[in-house]
Structure formats: structure tokens, C-alpha cells
């Protein structure tokens, strides 16, 4: 895996390691790019606002 956090590979790899399909997973994300990527691969997303 050579892409950064905001690339779909990391989300798909996590699903694979968990033995789950993306539609049965949930991502908590504070980064707009991460939210978009998770949504595009079919993972439900909860946005956690960054307090910075």
C-alpha cells in the first residue's frame, strides 16, 4: 500500500483484515477527504469534527 490515508486502498484493506464487506463497516473520520473516500467505497461514515 503506497497511498496515503485518504486513498480507498486503506479502507478496503481494513475491511479485508476484518473479514467484512465495506457496506457492513463504519468509519469515524475527521478529515473531509477521508469521509469522501469512505463514502465512495460504500462504507458508512460518522464525521467527528476536528477541535483544532
Secondary structure as the mmCIF struct_conf table of DSSP 4:
data_model
#
loop_
_struct_conf.conf_type_id
_struct_conf.id
_struct_conf.beg_label_comp_id
_struct_conf.beg_label_asym_id
_struct_conf.beg_label_seq_id
_struct_conf.end_label_comp_id
_struct_conf.end_label_asym_id
_struct_conf.end_label_seq_id
BEND BEND1 UNK A 3 UNK A 3
TURN_TY1_P TURN_TY1_P1 UNK A 5 UNK A 6
BEND BEND2 UNK A 7 UNK A 7
HELX_RH_AL_P HELX_RH_AL_P1 UNK A 8 UNK A 18
TURN_TY1_P TURN_TY1_P2 UNK A 19 UNK A 19
HELX_RH_3T_P HELX_RH_3T_P1 UNK A 22 UNK A 24
STRN STRN1 UNK A 26 UNK A 29
HELX_RH_AL_P HELX_RH_AL_P2 UNK A 32 UNK A 40
TURN_TY1_P TURN_TY1_P3 UNK A 41 UNK A 42
STRN STRN2 UNK A 44 UNK A 47
#
